[in-house]
Amino acid sequence: MEFKLYTDVVLLHDVLEEQLHAGDVGTAVERHEVVGLETGYSVEFFDMVGNTVAVVPLPASSLRTPTQADRPSVRMEAVAA
């Protein structure tokens, strides 16, 4: 699937090393094309106040576009003291 840059995308699987979970919403900020490989995107994920949580390169197959059936939710992450 192809995504327009600077649009929201939904993560389809956990990326635990970045503390991201399936269903998290990010913004596609860069497109990566390598001959012979699947198109990829750098996706920036934010917290609810607008701070960047992670920027992760992901294959297009790990993402989908949001739908009207999607609902926002909040998940608390442990914060180091």
JONORFEN-V651397 format. One record per residue. N is the residue number from 1. SS is DSSP state (@ for helix, = for strand, . for the rest). PHI is phi in radians with two decimals (NA if undefined). Layout:
# JONORFEN-V651397
n = (N,N)
ss = (SS,SS)
phi = (PHI,PHI)
This chain:
# JONORFEN-V651397
n = (1,2,3,4,5,6,7,8,9,10,11,12,13,14,15,16,17,18,19,20,21,22,23,24,25,26,27,28,29,30,31,32,33,34,35,36,37,38,39,40,41,42,43,44,45,46,47,48,49,50,51,52,53,54,55,56,57,58,59,60,61,62,63,64,65,66,67,68,69,70,71,72,73,74,75,76,77,78,79,80,81)
ss = (.,.,.,.,.,.,.,=,=,=,=,.,.,.,=,@,@,@,.,=,.,.,.,.,=,=,=,=,=,=,=,=,.,.,.,.,.,.,.,=,=,=,=,=,=,=,.,.,.,.,.,=,=,=,=,=,=,=,=,@,@,@,=,=,.,.,.,.,.,.,.,.,.,.,.,.,.,.,.,.,.)
phi = (NA,-1.84,-2.11,-1.32,-1.16,1.16,-2.03,-1.27,-2.36,-1.94,-1.32,-1.64,-2.57,-1.18,-2.19,-1.12,-1.14,-1.93,1.02,-1.87,-2.26,-0.88,1.73,-1.13,-1.85,-2.33,-2.08,-1.24,-1.97,-2.73,-1.88,-2.11,-2.14,-2.23,-0.95,1.54,-2.11,-1.13,-1.05,-2.18,-2.43,-1.51,-2.10,-1.74,-1.90,-2.12,-1.51,-1.25,-1.88,1.69,-1.42,-1.20,-1.66,-2.86,-2.12,-2.22,-1.39,-2.40,-1.25,-0.97,-1.21,-1.63,-2.28,-2.56,-1.46,-1.17,-2.18,-1.16,-1.37,-1.33,-2.26,-1.19,-2.51,-2.13,-2.26,-1.49,-1.76,-1.14,-1.91,-1.15,-1.42)
